């Protein structure tokens, strides 16, 4: 591992995203089984993005000024491990809302901080970001497969049956916090006041057009993360099989992570980003039409576009745009805009649309929004400058 420092980053992504593979498919299913309404689910789902809109940019600027970004990364990972299991003990909607807000303040920024540290290493060594990041996808997939052995073969279980996700999340986030100190030191300017140049770098028309498309794309995909396990429940997929449908998506994502660096070099950041949004539109339209598990499984392969191509191309865009010493600020500001504002609006609108129109119509509407973003990307996004 000393001879190949990229393995340290791969291990961090694995440990950091494995607990997310426990949380993401089952958390809102847990809330629904506790009796929360679609409107309340939409509100809870919008909490994390709204916190992401406000908190990560501040964490990013602090990380850039601390001198060693690993310090804040370890602190946030450990804090999220402590807060998440506390959700089990709260049954009221108001209490759940408070804990989700606190949890989101700690759990969302580590991804952007890890990307900032990794991209600094990539620029220094020439290693492939996608091939290190894909181990995060492997980590995400691992519990999806394991939970098939832990959970019961039913689609109408109790909330208590999902308690293992809270314990597992805490354990692996603590392991990730410890492992973060195995990374090479990553330093910002470490002096003076907080620097807002990363925000000013985003004022160009090239960036603003891309940001609009990403905002719509993340907003549309938020309906997947909020409702997919509930959608599987409604088409009769048992709890112990739900993770396999998520795992198909992650397997496609891993394959794309091997290829996305070459794809960007061949067709550019703009067109990689555009086909990612096209995948979002196609995928959501498919959910609105298909109601048999056998036909839903192949649609999950579109995750290669809707996550891997979409996210890696946008992260690369931001990395080229922002000064190297302000990468943590830049990546956390980008997170605030896309998985913050975009996902907050998308989650809240998804809950309202399901309440008013039903699940299939909601997916159809969100697919149309993603198609509009694709058209805007084709006509308005320009290739970022090479670094």
N, C-alpha and C positions, 0 to 999 in steps of 0.2 A: 504493500500500500504506500510505503514511503517512496518507492520508485515510480509509482503511478498515482500522483495526488488526485487525479480525477475520480478515483475510486472513493475517496473520502466524500466528495460531493454527491456521488451516486448513492452512497450509504445514507447520507443525510436526507436526501429526497425520499428514499425508501422509508426511513423511520418517521419522517415528518408527515408523509401522506398516507401511510398505512392506517393511522387512526381516523383520517378523513374518510377512508373507505368504509369504516365502521359507522361513522356519523351520518354521512350524506344519504345513503339509501333508506335509513330507518328512523331518523329523528322525527320527521314530520308524520310518518306513519304512527310513531309513538304518541305524538300530540293528538292525532285524530282519534286514536283508541282511548285517549283520556277524555274524549268528549268535546274537543274544540271544534268550532264550526269552520266552514270554508273561509269565511271572512276573517276569522281569527287566525287561521293558518296563513292567509295572505299577509296579515299584519306582522306575524312573527317572522315570516320569510323576508319581509322588507326591512326588519330590524338590522340584520347583519350587513346588508348593503348600505343602509343609511349610516351605520357606524363606520363602515369602510370608507364612505364618502368624507367623513370628518376626521377620523382618528389616524389612519395610516400615513397621510402626508406629514402629520406632526411627528409620528414615530420615525419616519424616514429622515426628516431633517435632523432629529435628535441623533439618530444612528450615524449620519454623516459627520456630526460634530463631536461624537464621543471619542473618536480616534480609533476605535476597534469595533466594527459593527457586530462582531460575534457576541458582545456583552448583551446588547439589547435583544438579539435573536434568542439567546438562551433564556433570558428573563421572560420573554413573551411566551415561549413554548411551555415553560414550567407553569406560568400563571394560568394558561388555558387548561392545563392538566388538572389543576386544583379546582377550577370553577365548574367545569363541565359536569362532573358527577353530582354536583349540588342540585341540578335540575330534577333529579329523581325525587327529592324531598319536597318539591313545591307543586301544589296541585291547582292553585288559582291561576287564572289567565294573567292577572296583573303581576303576580310574583314571577311567573314564567317569563313575562316580557322583560322584567328587570334583569333577571339572570341571563337571558339571551343577549341583552345589550352589553352586559359586562363581559360575557364570554366572547362576543364578537370583537370587542376592543382588543382582546389578547390573541384570538385565534386567527384573524385574517391577515395581519401585517407580516407574520413570519415568511409567507410565500414570497412576497416582494423583496424582503430583506435577503432571503436566500438567493433569489435571482440576481440581486445586485452584487453579492459576494461572488457568485458563480461567474457572472459576466466579466468581472474584474480578472478572475483567473483565466477565463477564455481568451481575453485580449492579451494577457501576458504569455500564455502558453500555446495558443492556437488550437486547443482541444475543442471538440464539438459539443455545444451546449445541449442539443437535442438528445444526444446519446447518454449524457449524464442525467438529464431530466427524465428520461424514459423510466429510470428506476423508481421515480416517484409514482409513475403509473403502475409499475409492477407492485409497489407497496400498496397502492389503492386497491388493486385487484385481489391481493392475497386474502384479506378478510372477507371479501365477497364470496370467495370459494369456501373458506373455512366456516362461515356462518351457516352454510347449507348443512353442516354436520351438527351445529349447535341448536338452531331454531327448529321449531316443530313444523311438520308438513301440513299446515293449515293456512287458510287465507283469512281467518277470523279469530286471531289469537288475542291475548290480553296484553296490556302495556307492560306488565311485569315480565313477560317473555322476552322483552327487548332490553332488559337491564344489562346484559353482557356488553352491549355497545358502550356504555358509560365507563365501565371498569377498564375495558380494553383501550379506550381512547386515552384515559389518564396514564396508563402504564407506558404506552408507546410514545406519548408526547414527552414524558419525563426522560425516556431513553434518548429521544432526539435532542432535548435540551443539553444533556451531557455530551452527546456526540458533536454538537456544534463547535465545541472547543478543539476538535480534531482538525478543523479546517485551517488553512493558512490565514494569517492575520489579514484583515481587510480594513483599511483606514481611509477616512475622509480627511478634510482639511484639519479637523481637530483644533480649531481656534476661531475666535471671533463670534459674531452673531449668526443666527440661523440665516441661511442663504436661500433666497427665493428665485435665483436664476433658472432653476429647473422649471418653475412655473412659467416664467417669461419665455422660455424656449418653446412653449406650447402655443404661442400666439400666432404662428404662421398659418396661412390658409391651407397649406398642405396637411398640417396636423389637424386642424379643426374639422376638415371634411372626414378624415379618417376617424376622428373621435366621435362624430355624429353616427357614422356607420357602426362603430363598435358599441356605442351606447344602445342603439336599437338591437344589435345582434345579441348582446349580453342580456338585454331586457327580454328578448324573445326566448332565449335558452333558459332563463330563470324558471319558466313554466315547466321545463323538463325536470329540473332539480327539485322543484317543489312538489310536483304531482306524479312523477313517473311511478313511484312505488304504490301510490294510491290507485293510479291507472291499472297497474298490474293486479292489484287487489280486486278491482272491479271486473277484470276479464278472467278472474279465477286462478291466478298464479299463487301457489302456496308460499308462505314465509320463507321456507328453506330453499325455495327455488328462485326467489326474487333476485338474490345476489348474483345468480348466474347470468341474468339478463344485463345487469350492470357490468358484469365481468366481460361479456362479449364486447361491449363498448370500449372498455379499457384495453382489451387485447388489440382492437383495431387502432386505438390511440398509440399503443406501444410500437406497432409496425410503422405507423406514420412518423413517430419520433426518430426512427432510424433514417427516414427518407427526407424529412422536412428541410434539413440543412441543404441538401442537394437540390431540392425543389426550389428553395428561395434563390439559390445561386443560378438556377436555370431560368426561371420565369420571373424572378423578382419578388420583393416583399408585397407590392400592391396586389399582384395576381394570386399569390398564395393566400393573402388575406381575403380576397374576393371569393375564391372558391370555398373558403371556410364558411362565409356567410351564405353562399348558395346551398351548402350542406345543411345549414340550420333551417332554411325555408323548406327544403325537400323533406327533412326529417319530421318536422312538426306537422306538415300536411299529411304525411304517412300515418302518424298517430291518430289523426282525426278520422281516418278512413278504415284503419285496421283494428279488429277486435278479437283476433285469434292469436294466442301466444306463438304459434308456429310461424306466422307471418311477421310478427313484431321483432323476433330475434334477428333476422337479417338487417332490418332497419338500424339496429344498434351499431352496425359497422360504419355508419355515417359519422360516428364520433371521431373517426380519424380526421374528418374535415372540421366538424363543429367545435372540437376542442384543440387537437394538436395543431392543425394548420392555422386555425384562427388565433390561438393564443401565442404560439411561437412567433408567428409573423408580426403580431402587434408588439410583443416584447422586443423583438429585433428592431422594429421601427423606432421605439422609444429609446433604445440603447444607442442608436445612431444619432438621435436628435439631441440628447442631453450630454453635457460635459461629463467626462469619466469620473471626476471627483464628486459629482452630485448624482450618481446612479441610484442610490437608495431613495433620494428625494424624488427622482423622476419616476421610478417604478411604482412607488407608493402613491404618487399623484395619479398615475395612470390607473392603478387599481381603484382609487377613489372614484374616478370618472366612470369606469366600465362596470366592474363588479360591485361598485358602490352605487352611484346614482342610477345606472342602467338597470341593475338587478333589483334595486329597491322599487323603482317604478314598475318594472315587469312583474315582480312578485305580487305587489298590491293589486295591480290590474288583473293578474291571473286569478287571484282569489275572487275578485268582484265578477269577472267574466264567468267563472264556473258557477257561482251562485245564481247568476242571471240567465245564463245560456246553456250551461252544461259543459262537460269536459271536452267533448269532441269539437264543439263550436269554438271553445277557447283556443284549442290547438290550431284550428283553421285560421282564426284571426291573427294569432301570433306568427304563423307561417307566412301570411300575407305581409306582415310588418317586416319580416326578415327579407322577403323578396324585394321590398322597396329599398331596404338598406343595400342589397346587392346592386341594384340599378344605380344608386348614388355612388357606390364605390367604383363601378365601372366608369362612370362619367366624370367623377370629381376628384378621386384620390390620385395623388402623384407619387412616384417612387421617391423614397427618402434618400438623402445624400449618403454615399458610402463612407464609412469611417476607416 
